Amino acid sequence: MSQMHPSARRRLGNEDPSPWRRRFFLLLALLILVPGITLVYLAHRFLQDRPVTYEGIEDHFKYGSTGGERESGFPYWIFQAMPQVCAHHLPGTGYASLGFIYEPDRDLPVGMSKRRHMGIDRVFLNCAVCHASTVRTSAQAPAQVYTAMPAHRFDLHRFEKFVFDCVADERFSGEYLVPVIDRMSGGLSLLDRYLVYPVAIALMRERTLMLRSRFDFVFDQPDWGPGRVDTFNSAKVLFNWPMKRLPKEELVGTSDFPSIWNQGRKTGMQLHWDGNNTRVEERNKSAAFGTGTTPPTIDLQAIGRIEQWLLGLEPPHYPLPIDAVLAERGAPIYRRLCADCHGNSGSDFSGTQVGKVTPIADIGTDRGRLDSYTYDLAVNQSTLYAGYPHRFAHFRKTFGYANLPLDGLWLRAPYLHNGSVPTLRHLLEPSERRPQTFYRGNDLIDAHNVGFAWEAGMDQGTDQGVRLFLFDTRVAGNSNTGHEGEAYGTTLSNADKEALVEYLKTF
């Protein structure tokens, strides 16, 4: 009997290992490839750290990241859904009712940046939220956005309280938020619907409630009103200070957002309202804490672009006609009374006292902001960025307020460090003749007095959804006294006051 060739026997099914081998390699592929592909996807999804970037410097200032989204960022779709889920905690419709500025075709307001981090888009505040606002030249004129001016319409206090109150609300849960997010986003994936956003909501709730307990002193403070911030009391929370045990005089240090033009020419001056630092770069990094950054998370490259731009950025010119004859009459009055402390003009900052601190006993303005910044806080600030090459080393306690240059003065109303005087014309009156109450938050220019519309009925146009705030100078931290007497122009004749105000429009 002839023997069958081995290959023939395998073809007949005898001694054929191929099916076993195929199953082995298929199983091996499943055990390696599927987890591998899954790990690659998860790494791509959850390990990215990529900010949304802008080539144009002004867009970068308005929407670029400082790094705060990494540590403090809100998940993008949760931020977008909160005004719907927590509408009852807002004074009007959406974030615009808090003074946020929305430009056409933008999904986020000016002063809000976006970064892809840990598998989700995150958003948080940047520099422009405190240093950009809108201006109208007439009631019917469109609002124009000006960068680097004080954000005189943005109500940071109400925004903080809205976030804290919303997160503490029973509606801040996956049950309410996920359906809203699903509708707004055009449909969530299964991973996002059942895992990512439920976890993100729970984590945000837990962390924000913890912060709410640490920042609970803000609920005891008088309303700040738009355009104002209590910078250094909030900073004390970073050092875990027992806020409830601080002396009463420390607890209200509310002051206006400053303008930030011409940073290069202000190098070496005593900066901040009380002149507590002479280094622009430290001032900027200190301000960046307000945008959610920490020493490990700050985006130095992104902030560096802004710093370089601000070194030479000049304020915009006054947009309405100026009476040249009247302004010329005001020029010598300014040089006689104001130039030593505030510079020869809006572009010439030379003067014997420019950028130096005037003692509170001499200037006599509200001392709440001065008292809130203490020697102990200055010492603690020296520990910030410890171990980094840019450790803080120049914060000092002072005993008065700094004499600032007046560049772009027409955009810096209301006046005095705490924003307690609505217009320049009122600042040239003794405090008893200054308005005891007035409205803040309007962007319509008061062309006669130089400032923004401050009385009810002055603006017959639109307030763009922002509810004006009635500022009361009798409330703690809001006093409008000081900066008065012969040296400050409050004894001038009315004609001379009008001339001086007209000249200040040229700044």
Secondary structure by P-SEA (a helix, b strand, c coil): cccccaaaaaaaccccaaaaaaaaaaaaaaacaaaaaaaaaaaaccccccccccccaaaaaacccccccccccccaaaaaaccccccccccccccccccccccccccccccbbbbbcccbbbbbbcccccccbbbbccccccbbbbcccccccccaaaaaaaaaaaaacccccccccaaaaaaaaccccccccccaaaaaaaaaaaaaaaaaaaaccccccccccccccccaaaaaaaaccccccccccccccccccccccccccccccccccccccccaaaaaaaaaccccccccccaaaaaaaaaaaaccbbbbccccccaaaaaaaaaaaaaaccccccccccccccccccccccccccccccaaaaaaccaaaaaaaaacccccccccccbbbbcccccccccccccccccccccccccccccccccccccccccccccccccccccccccccccccccccbbbbbcccccccccccccccccccccccaaaaaaaaaaaccc
